[in-house]
Amino acid sequence: MLVNHQPVIESWAWHGPTTDEGVFEQPAMGEVPIVVEHFEIDGFATLRLEIEPVVE
């Protein structure tokens, strides 16, 4: 997964369902491009993307 053209999650090895998490900081308000690449081997794949703000 790329956020603002920077890698946030890279997990390309084969594995069963796994939760990967990434964090990015957005220094200013505005749109940010998000690219999600996903692959499947053996017919079993899941993809779920959740985005939430971190409140400090």
ABEGO torsion letter per residue (X at the ends): XBBGGBBABBBABBBBBBBBBBBBBBABBEBBBBBBBBBBBGGBBBBBBBBBBBBX
